[in-house]
Amino acid sequence: MTDDSRDVQAFFGARAAGWDARFPDDGPAFAAAVAELGLRPGDAVLDAGCGTGRALRPLRAAVGTAGWVIGADLTPAMLQAAVRAGRQHDAHLLLADVARLPVFGQSLDAVFASGLIAHLSDPGANLRELARVVKPAGVLALFHPIGRAALAARQGRALTDDDQRAESRLRRLLSATGWRLSRYADEPDRFLALAVRRS
C-alpha cells in the first residue's frame, strides 16, 4: 500500500460513521447519474470507490437480479458503514484499491465512480486499470453530486484548469488511458462525465 493509499484510508476512515448524515439529500442525484449509464438487466457493474454505497441500490435496480454489482473501496470503515446501512444486499462489497482490482479483464459492462478521481494517486494508471476490467464499448461514469465550482468553494480553494475534472484536462487523460469522453456536464448541482472504453 502506498502512502497516498494510507492517507485516503485515514481521511475517509475518520469520516465514515457520519458520512451519509453529512449528505442526506444526495440520493436522487446518485439515482439520476446511474440512470445515465444506460445499464440493462443482466449487466455487470462496478462502483469504484463506493464509500458507504450510496449508488449501490440504484445500480442494483438498473441491472436487476440477473445482474452483478460490485462495490469496491479502499477504506474498511466505509465498507462497514455500507453494511450498517444494509447495502451489502445490493452488491458484493470488496476491500480493494482501484490500482489493482481483483476482477477479470473485460468482464464488466460499466464502472460508476463518485468523487473518485480527486483521490487517485496515479490517475493515468488507475483509469487504465478501470479500462482493463471493462468490455470494449463499456461505459465509465465519473460523478460528483455538486459541480466543480461549488466543490471548490466548499473546500475554500480557487477553481482552476489544473483541476482533474476540467474538461480539456479530463478529455486528454481519458483519451490517454483507453477511454473516449462522450458527455461532459459541469453544473452547480452535479458533475458527470461519461466515457466509452475504446476497443
C-alpha positions in Angstrom: 0.0 0.0 0.0 1.3 3.5 -0.9 1.5 6.4 1.5 -1.2 8.0 -0.7 -3.5 5.0 -0.1 -2.9 5.3 3.7 -3.8 9.0 3.5 -7.0 8.2 1.7 -7.9 5.5 4.3 -7.1 7.9 7.2 -9.2 10.7 5.7 -12.3 8.6 4.9 -11.9 6.2 7.8 -12.3 9.1 10.3 -15.4 10.3 8.5 -17.1 7.0 7.6 -19.5 6.8 10.5 -21.2 10.1 9.8 -20.7 10.2 6.0 -24.3 9.6 5.0 -25.6 12.0 7.6 -23.5 14.8 6.1 -25.1 14.3 2.7 -28.7 13.2 3.4 -30.2 14.7 0.2 -27.8 13.2 -2.5 -29.9 10.1 -3.2 -31.8 11.5 -6.2 -28.6 12.8 -7.8 -26.9 9.4 -7.5 -30.0 7.7 -9.0 -30.1 10.1 -11.9 -26.4 9.6 -12.6 -26.8 5.9 -12.5 -29.7 6.1 -15.0 -27.4 7.9 -17.5 -25.1 4.8 -17.6 -27.7 3.1 -19.7 -27.4 -0.2 -17.8 -29.6 -3.1 -18.8 -30.9 -6.1 -16.8 -28.1 -8.7 -16.5 -25.3 -6.2 -16.9 -22.2 -6.3 -14.6 -21.1 -3.0 -13.0 -18.5 -1.8 -10.5 -18.9 1.1 -8.1 -15.3 2.1 -7.8 -14.6 3.8 -4.6 -18.1 3.1 -3.4 -17.7 4.5 0.0 -20.8 3.9 2.1 -22.5 2.5 -1.0 -25.0 5.3 -1.9 -25.1 4.3 -5.6 -25.4 0.5 -4.9 -29.2 0.4 -4.7 -29.9 2.3 -8.0 -27.1 0.2 -9.6 -28.9 -3.0 -8.4 -32.2 -1.7 -9.6 -30.7 -1.0 -13.1 -29.2 -4.4 -13.6 -31.9 -6.4 -11.8 -31.5 -9.7 -10.0 -29.7 -11.3 -13.0 -27.0 -8.6 -13.0 -23.8 -8.3 -11.0 -22.9 -5.3 -8.8 -19.6 -4.9 -7.1 -18.9 -2.1 -4.6 -15.1 -1.7 -4.1 -13.5 0.6 -1.7 -10.0 1.1 -0.1 -11.3 2.1 3.3 -12.6 -0.7 5.6 -14.6 1.8 7.7 -16.5 2.9 4.6 -17.5 -0.6 3.7 -18.5 -1.2 7.3 -20.8 1.8 7.1 -22.3 0.4 3.9 -23.1 -2.9 5.8 -24.7 -0.9 8.7 -26.9 0.8 6.1 -27.9 -2.6 4.7 -26.3 -2.0 1.3 -24.5 -5.4 1.2 -27.8 -6.8 0.0 -27.4 -4.7 -3.2 -23.8 -5.6 -4.1 -20.8 -7.8 -3.4 -18.6 -5.5 -1.3 -14.9 -5.7 -1.9 -12.0 -4.2 0.0 -9.8 -3.2 -2.9 -7.7 -0.5 -4.4 -8.7 0.7 -7.9 -5.0 0.5 -8.8 -5.2 -3.3 -8.6 -8.7 -4.7 -9.0 -9.2 -8.4 -8.4 -11.5 -8.5 -11.4 -11.1 -10.3 -14.7 -10.3 -8.2 -17.7 -13.1 -7.1 -19.9 -15.7 -8.6 -17.5 -17.8 -5.5 -16.7 -20.3 -3.5 -18.7 -19.7 -0.3 -16.8 -18.0 1.5 -13.9 -19.5 4.1 -11.7 -17.1 6.4 -9.8 -18.4 9.1 -7.5 -15.8 11.6 -6.2 -13.1 9.1 -7.1 -10.8 10.9 -9.5 -9.7 13.6 -7.0 -8.4 10.9 -4.7 -6.4 8.8 -7.2 -2.6 8.9 -6.6 -1.9 8.0 -10.2 -5.0 8.9 -12.3 -3.5 7.6 -15.5 -2.6 4.2 -14.2 -5.9 4.0 -12.3 -8.1 4.9 -15.3 -6.1 2.3 -17.4 -7.0 -0.3 -14.7 -10.7 0.6 -14.9 -10.4 0.3 -18.7 -8.8 -3.2 -18.3 -11.9 -4.6 -16.5 -14.5 -3.1 -18.8 -15.6 -4.6 -22.1 -15.0 -2.7 -25.3 -17.7 0.0 -25.6 -18.4 -0.3 -21.9 -19.1 2.9 -20.0 -17.4 4.9 -17.2 -19.3 7.5 -15.2 -17.2 10.0 -13.2 -19.8 11.7 -11.0 -20.0 14.2 -8.1 -23.2 15.4 -6.6 -22.1 19.0 -6.9 -20.2 20.8 -9.7 -16.6 21.9 -9.8 -17.2 25.5 -8.8 -19.4 24.6 -5.9 -17.0 21.9 -4.7 -14.0 24.4 -4.9 -16.0 26.9 -2.9 -16.9 24.3 -0.3 -13.2 23.4 0.0 -12.1 27.0 0.2 -10.0 26.9 -3.0 -9.9 28.6 -6.3 -11.3 26.8 -9.4 -8.5 26.3 -11.9 -7.9 24.5 -15.2 -5.5 22.3 -13.2 -8.5 20.5 -11.6 -8.6 16.9 -12.7 -12.2 17.4 -13.7 -11.6 20.4 -16.0 -13.0 19.3 -19.4 -9.9 19.7 -21.5 -7.6 18.0 -18.9 -10.1 15.2 -18.3 -10.6 14.6 -22.1 -6.8 14.2 -22.5 -6.4 12.0 -19.5 -9.3 9.7 -20.6 -8.0 9.5 -24.2 -4.5 8.5 -23.0 -6.0 5.7 -20.8 -8.3 3.9 -23.2 -11.4 6.0 -22.9 -13.3 8.4 -25.2 -15.2 11.2 -23.4 -18.7 11.1 -24.7 -20.5 13.5 -22.4 -19.4 16.3 -20.1 -21.7 18.2 -17.7 -20.4 20.5 -15.0 -23.4 22.2 -13.4 -23.9 23.8 -10.0 -25.7 20.8 -8.6 -23.7 18.0 -10.2 -20.7 16.9 -12.3 -21.0 14.0 -14.7 -18.5 12.8 -17.3 -19.4 9.7 -19.3 -16.6 7.9 -21.3 -16.7 4.9 -23.5 -14.0 2.3 -23.5 -12.2 2.1 -26.8 -11.8 -1.3 -28.4 
